[in-house]
Amino acid sequence: MTGGSGLLRLGGTGPNLLLIHGFGADRMTWLANQDVLLQSSSVFVCDLPAHGDQPPLAGEMTISRIVDELISQLEPRSEPFVLVGHSLGGAIAIELAARRPDLVDALALISPAGLGTGIDRDFLGGFSALLDTNSAMALLRRLVARPRLITPHIAQRVIEHLDQSGVRSAMRVLGDQLIQVETSIKPHVASVALSKIPRLVIWGEDDQINPIDRSKLATFNAQMIALPDTGHLPHIEASKSVNRYLIQFLHAS
């Protein structure tokens, strides 16, 4: 892994594919998806700044600066990428595709920030303030339709990560960015909607963190799949279905 976005190639052969995780997550969020994708793609994962193994960016933690980091690591590659982005990762993928369409073969977005009705402000504000496992469990269970998926171990990992140097403040700033993302990303959404980049959007019908906005999706002009009994983490909650739709999309793109 190198640079501020921790790009890591997992292996596989075929088109380049980059998995971009969401707010507060890390590259491990794709464990239920990556093995299937490795069968037909050269799969890359990353830890975004202030996530996983990566330190916060020096200076302000903005979505555009995170995109800058990713662009600098994708540019040296000889072939463009299929970007698979969840939530914050979806917003990052949209901006990257709008700014550098030459680097992007296709977009597969899962509950993408910027195309919903808006990210839950209480969740974003509460995340960086988490101090103990019980409060983390209560907040994180809002992400899913089946609360048992969020275990004490997961909650404890989140607390330990937040306790690292500079992470809480960086996540607070990034959370403030996400509150405004529907406005800030609008020009990028419009640009991608007019492009020839193939695009798929997968959403959980029961997403309470970033609910579906079907009017926005209609103007985005993407293939849309809504999964029942699924919250904000379809790639985890309904991994088999998501994997199937991703493979179908990749074969058609």
C-alpha positions in Angstrom: 0.0 0.0 0.0 1.2 3.4 -0.8 0.0 7.0 -0.6 -2.9 8.6 1.3 -5.6 6.3 0.0 -3.8 3.0 0.7 -4.4 1.3 -2.7 -3.8 -2.4 -2.5 -4.1 -5.0 -5.3 -5.7 -8.2 -4.1 -5.1 -10.2 -7.3 -7.3 -11.6 -10.1 -7.2 -11.2 -13.8 -9.3 -9.1 -16.1 -10.5 -5.5 -16.0 -9.3 -3.3 -13.2 -11.8 -2.9 -10.4 -11.5 -0.6 -7.4 -13.7 -1.1 -4.3 -14.2 2.2 -2.4 -15.6 1.8 1.2 -17.9 4.2 3.0 -17.7 6.6 5.9 -16.2 5.0 9.0 -15.4 1.7 7.3 -12.3 0.3 5.7 -11.2 -2.1 3.0 -12.3 -5.1 5.1 -16.0 -4.1 4.4 -15.7 -5.9 1.1 -14.8 -9.4 2.5 -18.1 -10.9 1.4 -17.6 -9.5 -2.2 -14.0 -9.6 -3.2 -13.5 -13.3 -3.7 -16.4 -13.4 -6.2 -15.1 -10.4 -8.0 -11.6 -11.8 -8.2 -12.8 -14.5 -10.5 -13.3 -12.0 -13.4 -11.5 -8.8 -12.4 -8.1 -7.5 -11.2 -9.4 -6.3 -7.9 -8.0 -3.4 -5.9 -9.2 -2.1 -2.5 -8.2 1.0 -0.5 -8.3 2.5 2.9 -9.4 6.2 2.5 -7.6 8.8 4.6 -8.4 8.5 8.3 -9.8 5.1 7.7 -8.3 1.6 8.2 -4.5 1.9 8.2 -4.4 5.4 6.7 -3.7 8.6 8.7 -5.9 11.7 8.2 -4.8 14.1 5.4 -2.7 17.0 6.4 -5.0 20.0 6.3 -8.7 19.9 5.7 -10.3 16.6 5.1 -12.5 17.1 2.0 -14.0 14.8 -0.5 -12.2 16.5 -3.4 -8.8 16.1 -1.7 -9.6 12.4 -1.2 -10.4 12.2 -4.9 -7.1 13.9 -5.7 -5.3 11.2 -3.8 -7.1 8.4 -5.7 -6.5 10.1 -9.1 -2.8 10.3 -8.3 -2.7 6.5 -7.8 -4.9 5.5 -10.7 -3.2 7.7 -13.3 0.0 5.5 -13.5 -2.1 2.4 -14.4 -2.3 1.6 -18.1 -6.0 0.7 -18.0 -9.0 2.5 -16.6 -11.0 1.2 -13.7 -14.5 0.0 -12.8 -15.3 1.9 -9.6 -17.5 0.2 -7.0 -18.3 2.8 -4.3 -20.4 2.5 -1.2 -22.0 5.6 0.4 -19.1 8.1 0.8 -17.2 5.9 -1.6 -20.1 6.4 -4.1 -19.8 10.1 -3.9 -16.0 9.8 -4.4 -16.5 7.5 -7.4 -19.0 10.0 -9.0 -16.6 13.0 -8.5 -13.7 11.0 -9.8 -15.6 9.9 -12.9 -16.8 13.4 -13.6 -13.3 14.9 -13.3 -11.4 12.2 -15.0 -13.7 10.0 -17.2 -10.6 8.7 -18.9 -9.7 6.8 -15.7 -13.2 5.2 -15.4 -14.7 2.3 -17.4 -17.9 2.0 -15.4 -19.6 2.9 -12.1 -21.3 0.6 -9.7 -22.7 2.6 -6.7 -24.1 1.2 -3.5 -26.3 3.5 -1.5 -24.2 6.4 -2.8 -24.0 9.7 -0.9 -25.3 12.5 -3.1 -28.1 10.5 -4.8 -30.3 9.9 -1.7 -32.5 12.2 0.3 -29.5 13.1 2.5 -27.2 11.4 5.0 -28.6 11.2 8.5 -27.1 14.2 10.4 -27.5 12.6 13.8 -25.6 9.5 12.6 -22.7 11.6 11.1 -22.5 13.8 14.2 -22.7 11.0 16.6 -20.1 8.8 14.9 -17.0 10.9 15.7 -18.3 11.4 19.3 -18.5 7.7 20.1 -16.7 6.8 23.3 -17.9 3.3 24.4 -19.0 0.0 22.9 -22.7 0.3 24.0 -23.2 3.7 22.3 -21.3 2.5 19.2 -23.6 -0.6 19.0 -26.7 1.5 19.3 -25.5 3.9 16.5 -24.1 1.4 14.2 -27.2 -0.8 14.3 -29.0 2.0 12.5 -27.0 1.0 9.4 -28.7 -2.3 9.0 -32.2 -3.9 8.7 -31.0 -6.8 11.0 -29.3 -5.4 14.1 -27.7 -8.7 15.0 -25.2 -8.1 12.2 -23.5 -5.4 14.3 -21.6 -7.2 17.0 -19.7 -5.9 20.1 -16.5 -6.8 18.3 -17.4 -4.5 15.4 -18.3 -1.7 17.8 -15.1 -2.0 19.7 -13.0 -1.9 16.5 -14.7 1.4 15.7 -13.9 2.9 19.1 -10.3 1.8 18.8 -10.0 3.4 15.4 -11.5 6.6 16.5 -9.1 6.8 19.4 -6.1 7.0 17.0 -4.3 10.3 16.6 -6.3 12.9 14.7 -9.1 10.5 13.5 -12.0 11.9 15.5 -11.4 15.4 14.3 -10.9 14.2 10.7 -14.1 12.2 10.8 -16.0 15.2 12.2 -14.8 17.4 9.3 -15.6 14.7 6.8 -19.1 14.2 8.4 -19.7 17.9 7.9 -18.8 17.5 4.2 -21.3 14.7 3.8 -24.1 16.7 5.3 -23.6 19.1 2.3 -22.8 16.5 -0.3 -26.1 16.6 -2.2 -25.3 20.2 -3.1 -21.5 19.9 -3.6 -21.7 16.9 -5.8 -24.6 18.1 -8.0 -22.4 19.3 -10.9 -20.5 16.0 -10.9 -23.8 14.0 -10.9 -25.0 16.0 -13.8 -21.8 15.5 -15.7 -21.8 11.7 -15.2 -25.5 11.5 -16.1 -24.7 13.0 -19.5 -21.6 10.7 -20.0 -21.4 7.3 -21.7 -20.0 5.7 -18.6 -22.1 2.6 -17.8 -23.6 2.9 -14.3 -25.4 0.7 -11.8 -27.0 1.8 -8.6 -27.9 -0.7 -5.8 -29.9 0.4 -2.8 -31.5 -1.1 0.3 -35.2 -0.4 0.5 -35.0 0.0 4.2 -32.0 2.4 4.2 -32.5 4.8 7.1 -29.1 6.5 6.9 -29.3 7.6 3.3 -32.8 6.8 2.0 -33.5 6.4 -1.7 -34.4 9.5 -3.7 -36.0 8.0 -6.8 -36.4 11.4 -8.5 -32.6 12.0 -8.3 -32.0 8.5 -9.6 -34.3 9.0 -12.5 -32.2 11.9 -13.7 -29.0 10.0 -13.1 -30.1 7.5 -15.8 -28.6 4.4 -14.3 -29.6 0.8 -14.0 -31.3 0.7 -10.6 -31.8 -2.2 -8.2 -33.6 -1.9 -4.9 -33.2 -4.7 -2.4 -36.0 -5.5 0.1 -35.3 -6.0 3.8 -31.9 -4.3 3.4 -30.5 -1.2 5.0 -27.5 1.0 4.3 -25.0 -1.9 3.8 -26.4 -4.0 0.9 -22.9 -5.4 0.1 -22.9 -6.9 3.6 -26.6 -7.5 4.4 -27.4 -9.0 0.9 -24.0 -9.9 -0.3 -25.0 -12.8 -2.6 -27.5 -10.6 -4.4 -25.1 -7.7 -4.7 -22.4 -10.0 -6.0 -24.7 -11.4 -8.6 -25.8 -8.0 -9.8 -22.2 -6.7 -9.9 -21.0 -9.7 -12.0 -23.9 -9.2 -14.4 -23.1 -5.5 -14.7 -19.4 -6.2 -15.2 -20.1 -8.7 -18.0 -22.5 -6.3 -19.7 -20.2 -3.2 -19.5 
